[in-house]
Amino acid sequence: MLSELHELESKFEVLTGERMASYYRPPEGKFSRENLACAQKNGYKTVFWSFAYPDWDNKCQMSPEKAKSIILENAHNGEV
């Protein structure tokens, strides 16, 4: 986990010239106590989300138009 985060930080810095903020969102929402503790121990703030739609199944993707419609119909202030 840390090697992937550090690799991402390095690539971000090369591409932007800026240091990446230390936020961590567990991929696909899958997490354990251990990876949350690891993130915290290494200075990352874990961020979850308040809105999601079913885009995680690569074999069952909706059209871009439908995805945009769902997102726009459900967007609200403070949403993550």
DSSP file with accessible surface (Angstrom, degrees, kcal/mol):
  #  RESIDUE AA STRUCTURE BP1 BP2  ACC     N-H-->O    O-->H-N    N-H-->O    O-->H-N    TCO  KAPPA ALPHA  PHI   PSI    X-CA   Y-CA   Z-CA
    1    1 A M     >        0   0   69      0, 0.0     4,-2.3     0, 0.0     5,-0.2   0.000 360.0 360.0 360.0 -49.0    0.0    0.0    0.0
    2    2 A L  H  >  +     0   0   47      1,-0.2     4,-3.0     2,-0.2     5,-0.3   0.893 360.0  54.5 -65.9 -37.1    2.7    2.5    1.0
    3    3 A S  H  > S+     0   0   90      1,-0.2     4,-2.3     2,-0.2    -1,-0.2   0.912 109.8  48.0 -64.7 -37.7    4.8    1.7   -2.1
    4    4 A E  H  > S+     0   0  139      2,-0.2     4,-2.3     1,-0.2    -1,-0.2   0.920 113.1  47.6 -66.8 -42.9    1.8    2.5   -4.3
    5    5 A L  H  X S+     0   0   19     -4,-2.3     4,-2.6     2,-0.2    -2,-0.2   0.928 113.1  48.1 -63.8 -42.5    1.1    5.7   -2.5
    6    6 A H  H  X S+     0   0   84     -4,-3.0     4,-2.3     2,-0.2    -2,-0.2   0.891 110.7  51.2 -67.1 -36.7    4.7    6.8   -2.6
    7    7 A E  H  X S+     0   0  103     -4,-2.3     4,-2.4    -5,-0.3    -1,-0.2   0.924 110.9  48.8 -64.6 -42.3    4.9    6.0   -6.3
    8    8 A L  H  X S+     0   0   92     -4,-2.3     4,-2.8     1,-0.2    -2,-0.2   0.924 109.6  52.2 -62.1 -43.9    1.8    8.1   -6.9
    9    9 A E  H  X S+     0   0   43     -4,-2.6     4,-2.4     1,-0.2    -1,-0.2   0.919 110.2  48.8 -57.8 -44.4    3.3   11.0   -4.9
   10   10 A S  H  X S+     0   0   74     -4,-2.3     4,-2.3     2,-0.2    -2,-0.2   0.933 112.9  46.2 -62.7 -45.7    6.4   10.9   -7.0
   11   11 A K  H  X S+     0   0  115     -4,-2.4     4,-2.5     2,-0.2     5,-0.2   0.903 111.7  52.3 -64.9 -40.2    4.5   10.8  -10.3
   12   12 A F  H  X S+     0   0   75     -4,-2.8     4,-2.6     1,-0.2     6,-0.4   0.936 110.7  47.6 -59.9 -46.2    2.3   13.6   -9.1
   13   13 A E  H  X S+     0   0  106     -4,-2.4     4,-2.5     1,-0.2    -2,-0.2   0.904 111.8  49.6 -64.9 -39.8    5.3   15.8   -8.2
   14   14 A V  H  < S+     0   0  126     -4,-2.3    -1,-0.2     1,-0.2    -2,-0.2   0.927 116.8  42.0 -63.6 -43.4    7.0   15.1  -11.5
   15   15 A L  H  < S+     0   0  149     -4,-2.5    -2,-0.2    -5,-0.2    -1,-0.2   0.850 130.7  22.4 -73.8 -34.2    3.8   16.0  -13.5
   16   16 A T  H  < S-     0   0   66     -4,-2.6    -3,-0.2     2,-0.3    -2,-0.2   0.636  88.4-130.0-109.6 -20.5    2.8   19.1  -11.5
   17   17 A G  S  < S+     0   0   60     -4,-2.5     2,-0.3    -5,-0.4    -4,-0.2   0.568  77.1 105.1  76.7   6.9    5.9   20.3   -9.7
   18   18 A E  S    S-     0   0  129     -6,-0.4     2,-0.3    -5,-0.1    -1,-0.3  -0.827  78.2-107.3-117.6 158.3    3.8   20.3   -6.5
   19   19 A R        -     0   0  193     -2,-0.3     2,-0.2    -3,-0.1    -9,-0.1  -0.664  39.8-117.7 -83.0 137.2    3.7   18.1   -3.5
   20   20 A M        -     0   0   28     -2,-0.3     2,-0.1   -11,-0.2    -1,-0.1  -0.528  27.2-111.6 -76.5 138.6    0.6   15.9   -3.3
   21   21 A A        -     0   0   60     -2,-0.2     2,-1.7     1,-0.1    -1,-0.1  -0.389  31.3-113.9 -65.3 147.2   -1.8   16.4   -0.4
   22   22 A S        +     0   0   35     21,-0.1    23,-2.7    -2,-0.1     2,-0.4  -0.471  65.1 134.9 -90.3  68.8   -1.8   13.4    2.0
   23   23 A Y  E     -a   45   0A 138     -2,-1.7     2,-0.4    21,-0.2    23,-0.2  -0.904  34.4-162.8-113.8 146.5   -5.3   12.1    1.5
   24   24 A Y  E     -a   46   0A  19     21,-2.5    23,-2.7    -2,-0.4    -2,-0.0  -0.994   9.2-174.9-132.8 126.0   -6.2    8.4    1.0
   25   25 A R        -     0   0  134     -2,-0.4    23,-0.1    21,-0.2     3,-0.1  -0.980  34.1-120.6-117.7 117.5   -9.4    7.0   -0.4
   26   26 A P    >   -     0   0    0      0, 0.0     3,-2.2     0, 0.0     5,-0.1  -0.364  36.5-107.0 -58.0 126.3   -9.5    3.2   -0.2
   27   27 A P  G >  S-     0   0   80      0, 0.0     3,-2.1     0, 0.0    -3,-0.0  -0.302  99.4  -1.8 -57.1 134.1   -9.9    1.8   -3.7
   28   28 A E  G 3  S-     0   0  120      1,-0.3     3,-0.1    -3,-0.1    28,-0.0   0.622 121.2 -78.8  59.9  13.0  -13.5    0.5   -4.4
   29   29 A G  G <  S+     0   0   22     -3,-2.2     2,-0.5     1,-0.3    -1,-0.3   0.608  93.2 141.8  74.5   9.1  -14.2    1.4   -0.7
   30   30 A K    <   +     0   0  143     -3,-2.1     2,-0.3    -4,-0.0    -1,-0.3  -0.747  20.5 144.8 -88.2 125.2  -12.4   -1.8    0.4
   31   31 A F        -     0   0  108     -2,-0.5     2,-0.3    -3,-0.1     3,-0.0  -0.954  31.6-153.6-151.9 166.9  -10.5   -1.3    3.6
   32   32 A S     >  -     0   0   47     -2,-0.3     4,-2.2     1,-0.1     5,-0.2  -0.901  39.0-104.7-135.6 166.8   -9.4   -3.0    6.8
   33   33 A R  H  > S+     0   0  216     -2,-0.3     4,-2.5     1,-0.2     5,-0.2   0.894 120.6  56.4 -58.1 -37.2   -8.4   -1.7   10.2
   34   34 A E  H  > S+     0   0  141      1,-0.2     4,-2.4     2,-0.2    -1,-0.2   0.918 108.1  43.5 -65.2 -44.5   -4.8   -2.4    9.3
   35   35 A N  H  > S+     0   0   33      2,-0.2     4,-2.3     1,-0.2    -1,-0.2   0.873 113.9  51.2 -75.3 -28.7   -4.8   -0.3    6.1
   36   36 A L  H  X S+     0   0   44     -4,-2.2     4,-2.3     2,-0.2    -2,-0.2   0.930 112.6  46.8 -66.4 -41.4   -6.6    2.6    7.8
   37   37 A A  H  X S+     0   0   55     -4,-2.5     4,-3.0    -5,-0.2    -2,-0.2   0.902 111.3  52.0 -65.8 -39.3   -4.1    2.5   10.7
   38   38 A C  H  X S+     0   0   37     -4,-2.4     4,-1.7     2,-0.2    -2,-0.2   0.926 109.6  49.2 -62.4 -45.2   -1.2    2.3    8.2
   39   39 A A  H  <>S+     0   0    0     -4,-2.3     5,-3.0     2,-0.2     3,-0.2   0.947 114.4  44.8 -59.4 -47.6   -2.5    5.4    6.4
   40   40 A Q  H ><5S+     0   0  151     -4,-2.3     3,-1.9     1,-0.2    -2,-0.2   0.936 110.4  53.6 -64.1 -44.8   -2.9    7.3    9.6
   41   41 A K  H 3<5S+     0   0  181     -4,-3.0    -1,-0.2     1,-0.3    -2,-0.2   0.820 110.0  49.7 -59.9 -29.4    0.5    6.3   10.9
   42   42 A N  T 3<5S-     0   0   69     -4,-1.7    -1,-0.3    -3,-0.2    -2,-0.2   0.173 125.9 -96.3-101.1  18.5    2.1    7.5    7.7
   43   43 A G  T < 5S+     0   0   54     -3,-1.9     2,-0.3     1,-0.3    -3,-0.2   0.605  78.1 135.1  86.6  12.9    0.4   10.9    7.8
   44   44 A Y      < -     0   0   11     -5,-3.0     2,-0.6    -6,-0.2    -1,-0.3  -0.750  46.9-142.9 -96.4 143.4   -2.5   10.3    5.5
   45   45 A K  E     -a   23   0A 135    -23,-2.7   -21,-2.5    -2,-0.3     2,-0.4  -0.910  22.0-134.2-100.1 123.5   -6.1   11.4    6.2
   46   46 A T  E     -a   24   0A  37     -2,-0.6     2,-0.4   -23,-0.2   -21,-0.2  -0.641  22.7-169.0 -81.3 133.0   -8.5    8.8    5.0
   47   47 A V        -     0   0   48    -23,-2.7     2,-0.1    -2,-0.4   -24,-0.0  -0.987   5.6-174.8-125.6 127.8  -11.5   10.2    3.1
   48   48 A F        -     0   0   83     -2,-0.4     2,-0.3   -23,-0.1   -24,-0.0  -0.278  24.5-112.2-101.7-163.8  -14.6    8.3    2.1
   49   49 A W        -     0   0   88     -2,-0.1     3,-0.1     1,-0.1    30,-0.1  -0.907   9.0-150.4-135.6 162.0  -17.4    9.6    0.0
   50   50 A S  S    S+     0   0   71     30,-1.7     2,-0.4    -2,-0.3    -1,-0.1   0.450  84.7  42.8-108.9  -6.3  -21.1   10.5    0.3
   51   51 A F        +     0   0   47     29,-1.2     2,-0.3     2,-0.0    -1,-0.2  -0.998  59.5 157.7-142.0 136.5  -22.2    9.6   -3.2
   52   52 A A        -     0   0   57     -2,-0.4    -3,-0.0    -3,-0.1     0, 0.0  -0.984  17.4-162.7-151.5 151.5  -21.4    6.7   -5.5
   53   53 A Y        -     0   0   44     -2,-0.3     2,-2.4     0, 0.0     3,-0.2  -0.921  47.5 -82.7-130.7 161.9  -23.0    5.0   -8.4
   54   54 A P  S    S+     0   0   73      0, 0.0     8,-0.2     0, 0.0     3,-0.1  -0.342  80.1 123.3 -73.2  78.6  -22.3    1.6   -9.8
   55   55 A D        +     0   0   72     -2,-2.4     5,-0.1     1,-0.1     6,-0.0   0.339  48.3  88.3-110.8   4.3  -19.2    2.2  -11.9
   56   56 A W        +     0   0  152     -3,-0.2     2,-1.0     1,-0.1    -1,-0.1   0.688  66.5  83.7 -81.0 -17.2  -16.9   -0.3  -10.1
   57   57 A D    >   -     0   0   77      3,-0.3     3,-1.9     1,-0.2    -1,-0.1  -0.748  61.5-165.9 -90.8 103.3  -17.9   -3.3  -12.3
   58   58 A N  T 3  S+     0   0  142     -2,-1.0     3,-0.3     1,-0.3    -1,-0.2   0.713  86.9  56.3 -62.9 -19.2  -15.7   -3.0  -15.4
   59   59 A K  T 3  S+     0   0  198      1,-0.2    -1,-0.3    -3,-0.1     2,-0.1   0.517 109.6  45.9 -88.8  -5.8  -17.8   -5.6  -17.2
   60   60 A C  S <  S+     0   0   85     -3,-1.9     2,-0.4    -5,-0.1    -3,-0.3  -0.542  73.6 160.7-138.4  69.7  -21.0   -3.6  -16.7
   61   61 A Q        -     0   0  103     -3,-0.3     2,-0.1    -2,-0.1    -6,-0.1  -0.759  30.0-137.2 -97.1 137.6  -20.4    0.1  -17.5
   62   62 A M        -     0   0   50     -2,-0.4    -2,-0.0    -8,-0.2    -1,-0.0  -0.397  37.4 -83.1 -83.0 167.8  -23.2    2.5  -18.3
   63   63 A S     >  -     0   0   55      1,-0.1     4,-2.5    -2,-0.1     5,-0.2  -0.314  36.8-115.4 -67.4 153.5  -23.1    5.0  -21.1
   64   64 A P  H  > S+     0   0  101      0, 0.0     4,-2.7     0, 0.0     5,-0.2   0.889 117.0  55.0 -57.0 -36.0  -21.3    8.3  -20.5
   65   65 A E  H  > S+     0   0  139      2,-0.2     4,-2.2     1,-0.2     5,-0.1   0.920 109.3  45.3 -64.8 -44.1  -24.6   10.1  -21.0
   66   66 A K  H  > S+     0   0  122      2,-0.2     4,-2.5     1,-0.2     5,-0.2   0.925 113.0  50.8 -65.7 -43.1  -26.4    8.0  -18.3
   67   67 A A  H  X S+     0   0   12     -4,-2.5     4,-2.5     1,-0.2    -2,-0.2   0.938 111.2  48.3 -59.9 -46.1  -23.4    8.3  -15.9
   68   68 A K  H  X S+     0   0  140     -4,-2.7     4,-2.9    -5,-0.2     5,-0.3   0.916 110.8  51.3 -60.9 -43.0  -23.5   12.1  -16.3
   69   69 A S  H  X S+     0   0   49     -4,-2.2     4,-2.4     2,-0.2    -1,-0.2   0.931 110.7  47.7 -61.2 -46.2  -27.2   12.2  -15.8
   70   70 A I  H  X S+     0   0   34     -4,-2.5     4,-1.1     2,-0.2    -1,-0.2   0.930 114.2  47.3 -61.6 -44.6  -27.0   10.2  -12.6
   71   71 A I  H >X S+     0   0   65     -4,-2.5     4,-1.0    -5,-0.2     3,-0.7   0.953 114.0  45.5 -62.9 -49.9  -24.2   12.4  -11.2
   72   72 A L  H 3< S+     0   0  115     -4,-2.9     3,-0.4     1,-0.2    -1,-0.2   0.877 111.2  53.2 -65.1 -35.4  -25.9   15.7  -12.1
   73   73 A E  H 3< S+     0   0  143     -4,-2.4    -1,-0.2    -5,-0.3    -2,-0.2   0.743 117.4  37.9 -70.8 -21.3  -29.2   14.6  -10.7
   74   74 A N  H << S+     0   0   78     -4,-1.1    -1,-0.2    -3,-0.7    -2,-0.2   0.441  85.7 118.9-110.9  -1.6  -27.7   13.6   -7.3
   75   75 A A     <  +     0   0   58     -4,-1.0     2,-0.3    -3,-0.4    -3,-0.0  -0.382  34.5 162.8 -68.7 140.7  -25.0   16.4   -6.9
   76   76 A H    >   -     0   0  108     -2,-0.1     3,-1.8     0, 0.0    -2,-0.0  -0.981  45.0 -75.3-152.5 160.2  -25.4   18.6   -3.8
   77   77 A N  T 3  S+     0   0  163     -2,-0.3     3,-0.1     1,-0.2     0, 0.0  -0.297 116.2  20.4 -57.6 138.0  -23.4   21.0   -1.8
   78   78 A G  T 3  S+     0   0   74      1,-0.3    -1,-0.2    -3,-0.0     2,-0.1   0.409  88.6 148.4  83.7   0.0  -20.8   19.3    0.5
   79   79 A E    <         0   0   49     -3,-1.8    -1,-0.3   -29,-0.1    -4,-0.0  -0.353 360.0 360.0 -69.8 143.9  -20.8   16.1   -1.5
   80   80 A V              0   0   94     -3,-0.1   -30,-1.7    -2,-0.1   -29,-1.2  -0.976 360.0 360.0-115.8 360.0  -17.7   14.0   -1.7
